[in-house]
Amino acid sequence: MKPTLKAEYVREYKLKYPNHSNYTLARLLNKEHPLLFDNIEATRSSIRYYTGNNGHRNRKFKTPFYDELRKQI
């Protein structure tokens, strides 16, 4: 399955800024890509979804993108 455009941007920013918090990344993504990321909270949710940081119950739904990103960070 091909990653979505949002997933690609999240991946790019997580690799570019590995030590930044999800909130900081959300602000950057929202500022630089406002048409794709509506608001900061929705962007943070996307970051948590793609990185598998949505909590214990939702980890079983992690994306294939998650494993690839964890190997690179």
N, C-alpha and C positions, 0 to 999 in steps of 0.2 A: 504494500500500500504506500502510495506517495504521500509524504507529509504535506500538510496544508501550508499556506503562506504564513499564517500566524506561527505555526510550529517552526518554520524556517527562521523567522525573525527571532523567536524566543531562543532557539539554538544558537544563532549568531551572537546575540547579546550575552547569553550565558557563557559562551566561550571567550568573548571579547572582554567581559567584565566578571571573571569568576568569583571575585571576593565581594561584589556588591550584593546588597540585600534585594529580595524580590520587589520590595516597594520602590527602591531606587531604579531598578530595571524597568518596572512598570511606568514610572515617571518618564524615563528616557524613551521608551517605546511609544508611549502616548504622545509625547511631544514631537517625535520625529515621524510618526505614522498615524496621525489622528483619524484618517479615514478608515483604517483597519481596526484600530483599538479605540473603542468608544470613550471609556473613562478609565481612571486609574484602578478602581476596584475590579472591573471586568478584566482588565489587563493582568492584574495580580492573580486572579482566578485562572486565567489562561496559563500563566507562568507556573503556578502550582500544579495545574493539570498535566502539563507537558513534562514537568520535572518529577512528578510522583510525590509531591509534598501536600497532598490533599487530606492527609489523615489516614489512620490505620484501616478504617473500613473501605476506603476508596483505593487503596494501594493495589488491590487485586484487579482493578480496571486500568492499571497503568498502560501507557502507550508503548509501542516498540521503540519509539523515539527516546523514551526514558532510559533504557539500557544503553543505547548508543551514547547518549549525552553523559551518563555517569562514567563511562569508560574514558571519555575525553577530558573530563574535568579532573 
